[in-house]
């Protein structure tokens, strides 16, 4: 029955998409060459169709249900893709509107011009590359156009009785469109990418990410906005760089998008703040960080190692540690002690560390299974929340992704994957008995990341706070192990890094990484602190399994050595 329901949902989604495309094509074929007397009627019809097309497209992404929560569009490439398709139909409609009206709106001209420029075209040619969402600069500009630029267009619309119906539709679906918070998040993601990967600011402003041309050229106004965002989030050194670039481009543009007089006060404020911060650090005998002066939450030694590993750098190790690490790394086939499912098809294992055990298993989930999981997840994605000391569940900048949750009770494929994980790890992942949490599907968007953290929840808390643990968590126990499927390759970035061990694992579609978070005696393993590097180019999908202690009493018994 569940399989039938899922099939019906997917069929309905495809039918809705086909209806949208038919509507869009009929509109193009039926658009006449109007005369001046028909301009106002055509004006209202075109904008009504624009909004209807946008709404139909977004309904398609949510299976006909209007979501009750909307924020953080930037944190998911799946949502960025929805906006991308929305804008494609919007721009086609606006182009026809411009061709059929004598009085042409400057705001619409500017929108079409910026869109064509970002797509690498002199003018809109009716095509739109789907891979634009893979580039953070393209995604930032997309969110900017659908917030700032689109709002300017809406303000130029003539509000009459015939427009009222469209206005009501627009208000009904307003929560599906990006907001200022999304634009702020997209800007911060660019700053974080610049900071983590030591990206050249000039290259970024010219549209290049790691040598890859995005066809984007940031304006003085864009650079000013990014500078303000960097300053407000504690990246003071980077803010000064962006203000400086804004001044250069303002001169080149002839003050077209932002004037020198507007930028100079922000430039001077950044200099004053950096000088004051520099003096405070000098008084405390801290080394000067020159162009990277910042006050960012979680900026500690683990975070610095996290950034080094994300960039592909190695941090120093003594000879003993280096020898141990080298001897730990090996590749081999495994049947997990003769498990019947693995005898004919042994596991391909790449071991990164022995104590604690960290390994990658290759080809453990098929492309077909991955696509099913993605299709089921996309309508359900919401901004990821993290557990903190003072709040059980909150949205935080330490993690930028969108997630959906599944159990084997509502999706048979999850049950198949659960049995597979049990054969690989020898642990129980029976969700009905709380041996494992619900599987979390995560999609990392622009600069999507998760800063260094432990996966165990209870052992990380001080003794005086462990009394506040829920009855359910007390019964299930802590997270003894983590098993994570990689559901996509990532072109640049997105690695999983262990900051104390100096290990970097790059995502490989179809593979899975596994490690233990706890010793056999139940104590947390501090060396398992890890993070997800920001996605620089491409997108990242993963499926997380957090396996709990209680169900492993016979699968991973205590050692005779109480220290292990």
C-alpha positions in Angstrom: 0.0 0.0 0.0 2.8 2.4 0.9 4.5 1.6 -2.4 1.3 2.5 -4.3 0.9 5.8 -2.4 4.5 6.8 -3.3 4.0 5.8 -6.9 0.8 8.0 -7.1 2.7 10.9 -5.6 5.5 10.7 -8.1 3.0 10.4 -11.0 1.1 13.4 -9.7 4.3 15.4 -9.5 5.2 14.5 -13.1 1.6 15.4 -14.3 1.8 18.8 -12.6 5.2 19.5 -14.2 3.7 18.5 -17.7 0.7 20.8 -17.1 3.0 23.7 -16.3 5.1 23.1 -19.4 1.9 22.9 -21.6 0.6 26.1 -20.1 3.9 27.8 -20.7 4.1 26.6 -24.4 0.5 27.6 -25.1 1.2 31.0 -23.8 4.2 31.4 -26.1 2.3 30.2 -29.1 -0.8 32.4 -28.5 1.0 35.7 -27.8 -0.1 38.1 -30.6 1.6 41.3 -31.9 -0.7 43.7 -30.0 -1.4 47.3 -30.8 -1.3 50.2 -28.4 -5.0 49.8 -27.5 -4.5 46.3 -26.2 -1.4 47.1 -24.1 -3.1 47.4 -20.7 -5.1 44.1 -21.2 -2.0 42.3 -22.3 -0.1 43.7 -19.3 -2.6 42.2 -16.9 -2.8 38.9 -18.6 1.0 38.4 -18.8 1.5 39.1 -15.2 -1.3 36.9 -14.2 0.3 34.0 -16.1 3.7 34.8 -14.6 2.3 34.4 -11.1 0.2 31.3 -12.0 3.2 29.6 -13.6 5.4 30.4 -10.6 2.8 29.0 -8.2 2.2 25.8 -10.3 5.9 25.1 -10.4 6.3 25.5 -6.7 3.2 23.4 -6.0 5.0 20.7 -8.1 7.9 20.7 -5.8 5.7 20.2 -2.7 3.2 17.7 -4.2 0.3 20.2 -4.1 0.7 21.2 -0.5 1.6 24.8 0.6 4.4 24.5 3.1 3.8 26.1 6.5 7.5 27.0 7.0 9.8 28.8 4.5 13.2 30.1 5.2 16.9 29.5 4.3 16.4 28.7 0.6 20.2 29.1 0.3 20.8 26.0 2.5 19.6 23.5 -0.1 20.5 22.9 -3.7 17.2 21.2 -4.2 15.4 24.4 -3.3 17.8 26.5 -5.4 16.9 24.2 -8.3 13.2 24.9 -7.7 13.9 28.7 -7.9 16.0 28.2 -11.0 13.1 26.6 -12.9 10.7 29.2 -11.5 12.9 32.0 -12.9 13.3 30.3 -16.3 9.5 30.6 -16.8 9.4 34.0 -15.3 12.1 35.4 -17.6 10.4 34.0 -20.7 7.2 35.7 -19.7 8.9 39.0 -18.9 10.7 38.9 -22.3 7.4 38.5 -24.1 6.0 41.4 -22.0 8.8 43.6 -23.1 8.4 42.7 -26.7 4.6 43.6 -26.7 4.6 46.9 -24.8 5.8 50.2 -26.0 6.5 51.6 -22.6 9.2 49.3 -21.2 10.0 49.2 -17.6 13.6 50.0 -16.7 13.3 47.6 -13.7 12.3 44.7 -16.0 15.1 45.6 -18.5 17.6 45.5 -15.6 16.2 42.2 -14.4 16.5 40.6 -17.9 19.9 42.1 -18.4 21.3 40.7 -15.1 19.7 37.3 -15.8 21.2 37.0 -19.3 24.6 38.2 -18.0 24.6 35.5 -15.3 23.6 32.9 -17.8 26.6 33.9 -20.1 24.3 35.4 -22.7 24.0 38.9 -24.2 20.3 38.6 -24.0 17.9 35.9 -22.9 17.8 33.1 -25.5 15.2 30.8 -24.0 17.6 28.3 -22.5 18.9 28.0 -19.0 21.7 25.6 -17.9 20.5 23.4 -15.0 24.0 23.2 -13.6 24.1 26.9 -12.7 23.0 26.0 -9.2 26.3 24.2 -8.7 28.2 27.5 -8.5 27.9 29.6 -5.4 28.2 32.9 -7.2 25.4 31.9 -9.6 23.2 30.8 -6.7 23.9 34.0 -4.8 22.8 36.1 -7.8 19.7 34.0 -8.3 18.6 34.6 -4.7 19.4 38.3 -5.1 17.4 38.7 -8.3 14.3 37.0 -6.8 14.5 39.2 -3.7 15.8 42.7 -4.4 15.2 42.9 -8.2 11.9 41.1 -8.3 10.5 43.3 -5.5 11.4 46.4 -7.5 9.4 45.0 -10.5 6.4 44.3 -8.3 6.4 47.9 -7.1 6.1 49.1 -10.7 3.0 47.1 -11.4 -0.2 49.0 -11.9 -2.6 48.0 -9.1 -6.2 47.9 -10.4 -9.2 45.7 -10.0 -8.0 43.2 -12.5 -4.7 42.9 -10.7 -6.4 42.1 -7.4 -6.7 38.4 -8.1 -3.1 38.1 -9.1 -2.1 40.1 -6.0 -4.1 37.6 -3.8 -2.3 34.7 -5.4 1.1 36.4 -4.9 0.3 36.9 -1.2 -0.9 33.3 -0.8 2.5 32.0 -2.2 4.8 34.7 -0.8 6.3 32.3 1.7 7.6 30.1 -1.1 9.8 32.9 -2.5 13.2 33.9 -1.0 13.3 36.6 1.7 16.0 38.9 2.9 17.2 36.3 5.4 17.9 33.9 2.5 19.9 36.6 0.7 21.9 37.2 3.9 22.5 33.5 4.3 23.7 33.2 0.7 26.1 36.2 1.2 27.5 34.7 4.4 28.0 31.4 2.6 30.2 33.1 0.1 32.2 34.8 2.9 32.6 31.4 4.6 33.8 29.8 1.3 36.3 32.6 0.8 37.6 32.2 4.4 37.8 28.4 4.4 39.4 27.9 1.0 41.5 31.0 0.9 39.8 32.1 -2.3 41.1 35.2 -4.1 38.6 38.0 -3.6 39.4 39.5 -7.0 38.8 36.2 -8.7 35.5 35.8 -6.9 34.4 39.3 -7.9 35.4 38.5 -11.5 33.3 35.3 -11.4 36.0 32.7 -10.9 35.9 29.9 -8.3 39.0 27.7 -8.3 39.7 28.7 -11.9 36.1 27.9 -13.0 34.3 30.8 -14.8 30.8 31.3 -13.6 30.0 34.1 -16.1 29.2 36.3 -13.1 30.8 39.7 -12.6 30.0 41.2 -9.2 29.1 44.9 -9.2 30.2 47.5 -6.8 26.8 47.1 -5.1 27.3 43.4 -4.7 30.8 43.9 -3.2 29.4 46.5 -0.8 26.7 44.1 0.3 29.2 41.2 0.8 31.4 43.6 2.8 28.6 44.6 5.1 27.6 40.9 5.6 31.2 40.0 6.4 31.5 42.8 9.0 28.2 41.9 10.7 29.3 38.3 11.1 32.8 39.0 12.5 34.9 38.6 9.4 36.4 42.1 9.7 39.5 41.5 7.6 37.4 40.1 4.8 34.9 43.0 5.1 37.7 45.5 4.5 38.8 43.6 1.4 35.2 43.7 0.0 34.8 47.4 0.7 38.1 48.0 -1.1 37.0 46.0 -4.1 33.6 47.9 -4.0 35.6 51.2 -4.3 37.6 50.0 -7.3 34.4 48.8 -9.1 32.5 52.0 -8.3 35.3 54.0 -10.0 35.2 51.6 -13.0 31.4 51.7 -13.2 31.2 55.5 -12.9 29.1 55.1 -9.7 26.4 53.3 -11.6 25.4 50.6 -9.0 27.0 52.2 -5.9 28.8 55.5 -5.4 32.2 56.1 -3.9 30.6 58.4 -1.3 28.3 55.6 -0.2 31.1 53.1 0.2 33.8 55.2 1.9 32.1 55.4 5.4 31.9 51.6 5.6 35.6 51.3 4.4 36.7 53.7 7.2 34.6 52.0 9.8 36.2 48.6 9.0 39.7 50.2 9.3 38.9 51.7 12.6 37.4 48.5 14.0 40.4 46.4 12.8 42.9 48.8 14.3 41.1 48.7 17.6 40.9 44.9 17.6 44.5 44.7 16.5 45.6 46.8 19.5 43.5 44.6 21.9 45.2 41.5 20.5 48.6 43.0 20.8 48.0 44.0 24.5 47.1 40.3 25.1 50.2 39.1 23.3 48.2 37.5 20.5 49.8 37.4 17.1 48.3 39.7 14.5 46.1 37.9 11.9 46.5 40.7 9.3 43.9 40.3 6.6 42.0 37.6 8.5 41.1 39.4 11.7 37.9 38.0 12.8 35.8 37.1 15.8 33.8 34.1 14.7 31.9 31.7 17.0 33.8 28.4 17.4 37.0 29.8 16.1 39.5 27.5 18.0 42.3 25.1 17.3 39.9 22.4 16.0 38.3 24.9 13.7 41.7 26.0 12.3 42.6 22.3 11.7 39.2 21.9 10.1 39.9 24.6 7.6 43.4 23.3 6.9 42.0 19.8 6.1 39.2 21.2 4.0 41.9 23.0 1.9 43.8 19.7 1.5 46.7 20.8 3.8 48.4 18.5 6.3 49.2 19.6 9.8 52.5 18.6 11.4 52.8 15.2 13.1 55.6 13.6 15.1 57.3 10.5 13.6 55.5 8.1 16.0 52.1 9.4 15.1 52.9 9.5 11.4 54.1 5.9 11.5 51.0 4.8 13.3 48.7 6.6 10.8 50.5 5.1 7.9 50.3 1.5 9.3 46.5 2.0 9.9 45.7 2.9 6.3 44.9 -0.1 4.1 42.4 -1.4 1.6 41.0 -4.9 1.7 37.9 -7.1 1.0 35.7 -8.2 3.9 32.8 -10.6 4.6 32.4 -9.3 8.1 33.4 -12.7 9.7 31.6 -14.7 7.0 28.2 -13.0 7.0 26.0 -14.9 4.5 25.0 -11.7 2.6 28.7 -10.9 2.0 30.3 -14.2 1.1 29.5 -13.9 -2.6 30.0 -10.2 -2.7 32.6 -9.1 -0.2 32.8 -5.5 0.9 35.4 -3.2 -0.6 36.9 -1.5 2.5 39.3 1.5 2.8 40.4 1.8 6.4 41.6 5.2 7.6 42.2 4.5 11.3 42.1 1.5 13.6 41.6 3.1 17.0 39.0 4.5 16.7 37.9 2.5 13.7 37.1 4.7 10.7 36.5 3.2 7.3 34.8 3.7 3.9 32.8 1.0 2.3 32.4 1.3 -1.5 29.4 0.5 -3.8 27.0 -0.2 -0.9 24.0 1.7 -2.3 22.9 1.8 -6.0 22.2 4.8 -8.2 18.5 3.7 -8.5 18.2 3.6 -4.7 19.8 7.0 -4.4 17.4 8.6 -6.9 14.4 7.2 -5.0 15.7 8.6 -1.7 16.3 12.0 -3.3 12.8 12.2 -5.0 11.1 11.3 -1.7 13.2 13.7 0.3 12.9 16.9 -1.8 9.3 17.8 -0.9 10.1 17.3 2.8 13.4 19.2 3.2 13.6 21.7 6.0 16.5 23.7 7.6 18.7 21.4 9.7 18.6 22.0 13.5 21.4 21.2 16.0 21.3 20.2 19.7 22.9 22.8 22.0 23.7 23.0 25.7 20.9 25.4 26.5 18.3 24.5 23.8 17.2 21.1 22.7 16.7 21.9 19.0 17.6 25.1 17.2 18.7 26.5 13.9 22.3 27.6 14.0 25.0 28.8 11.6 27.3 26.0 12.7 25.3 23.7 10.3 24.0 24.8 6.9 21.9 22.1 5.2 18.3 20.9 4.8 17.1 17.6 6.1 14.3 15.1 5.8 13.6 12.1 8.1 12.5 8.6 7.3 11.7 5.3 9.0 11.3 1.8 7.6 7.6 2.0 8.5 6.9 4.7 5.9 9.4 3.7 3.2 10.3 0.0 2.4 13.6 1.0 0.9 14.8 2.2 4.3 14.2 -1.3 5.7 16.3 -2.8 3.0 19.1 -0.3 3.8 18.8 -1.1 7.5 19.4 -4.8 6.9 22.4 -3.9 4.7 23.9 -1.8 7.4 23.5 -4.6 9.9 25.3 -7.0 7.7 28.2 -4.5 7.2 28.6 -3.3 10.8 27.3 -6.2 12.9 25.2 -3.7 14.8 21.4 -3.5 15.2 19.6 -0.6 13.5 16.1 -1.6 14.5 14.3 1.7 14.6 11.2 0.3 16.2 13.3 -0.7 19.3 15.2 2.6 19.4 18.4 0.8 18.4 18.9 3.6 15.8 17.5 7.0 15.2 15.4 7.8 12.1 17.5 8.1 9.0 18.3 11.7 8.2 18.6 12.7 4.5 20.7 15.9 4.3 21.2 18.2 1.3 24.0 20.8 1.6 23.4 24.0 -0.4 25.5 27.2 -1.0 28.6 26.8 1.3 26.8 23.9 3.1 28.9 22.7 6.0 28.9 21.5 9.6 31.7 22.8 11.8 33.7 20.4 14.1 31.5 18.5 16.5 31.0 15.2 18.3 28.1 12.9 17.3 27.6 11.5 20.8 25.0 13.5 22.7 25.1 12.4 26.4 28.8 11.9 27.1 29.5 15.4 25.8 27.4 17.0 28.5 28.7 17.9 32.0 27.6 15.6 34.8 25.2 18.2 36.2 23.3 18.4 32.9 22.9 14.7 32.3 19.9 14.7 34.6 18.0 16.7 32.0 18.2 14.0 29.4 14.9 12.8 28.1 13.5 9.4 29.1 13.7 8.2 25.5 17.4 9.1 25.2 18.1 7.4 28.6 16.5 4.2 27.3 18.2 4.2 23.9 21.6 5.3 25.2 24.2 7.5 23.5 25.2 7.3 19.8 27.6 4.4 19.8 28.4 4.7 16.0 27.7 6.7 12.9 27.1 5.3 9.4 26.7 7.7 6.6 25.8 7.0 2.9 27.2 9.4 0.3 24.4 10.0 -2.2 26.3 12.2 -4.5 29.8 13.1 -5.7 30.9 16.7 -4.9 33.0 18.5 -7.5 34.9 20.6 -5.0 34.6 20.6 -1.2 32.2 18.7 1.0 34.8 16.4 2.6 34.3 14.8 6.0 37.4 15.7 8.2 38.5 14.4 11.6 40.4 17.3 13.1 42.3 15.5 15.8 43.4 12.6 13.6 44.2 14.6 10.4 41.9 12.5 8.3 40.0 13.8 5.2 37.5 11.7 3.5 36.1 12.9 0.1 32.5 12.1 -0.8 32.1 9.2 -3.3 28.6 8.5 -4.6 27.4 5.0 -3.6 30.0 4.7 -0.8 29.5 5.0 3.0 31.7 6.0 5.9 31.5 4.3 9.3 33.1 5.0 12.7 32.6 4.4 16.4 31.8 7.3 18.7 32.1 5.4 22.0 34.6 3.0 23.5 33.3 -0.4 24.6 33.1 1.0 28.2 30.7 3.7 27.0 33.0 6.6 27.2 33.1 9.1 24.4 36.1 9.0 22.0 37.3 12.6 21.8 39.3 11.9 18.6 36.1 11.4 16.7 35.5 15.2 16.6 34.7 15.9 12.9 33.2 18.3 10.5 31.7 18.6 7.0 33.7 21.0 4.8 31.7 23.6 2.9 30.5 22.7 -0.6 32.4 24.9 -3.0 31.2 23.6 -6.4 28.5 21.1 -6.9 26.0 19.7 -4.4 26.1 17.2 -1.6 23.6 14.6 -0.5 24.1 12.2 2.5 22.0 9.8 4.5 22.9 9.7 8.2 22.4 6.8 10.6 23.1 7.4 14.3 23.2 4.0 16.0 22.3 3.9 19.7 23.9 2.0 22.6 21.0 0.0 24.1 20.5 -2.4 21.2 24.1 -3.3 20.9 24.5 -5.0 24.3 25.1 -8.4 22.6 26.5 -7.0 19.3 29.4 -5.0 20.8 29.8 -6.2 24.4 32.1 -4.6 27.0 35.8 -5.5 27.0 37.6 -7.2 29.9 39.8 -4.1 30.0 37.7 -1.4 31.7 39.7 1.4 30.0 38.7 0.3 26.5 
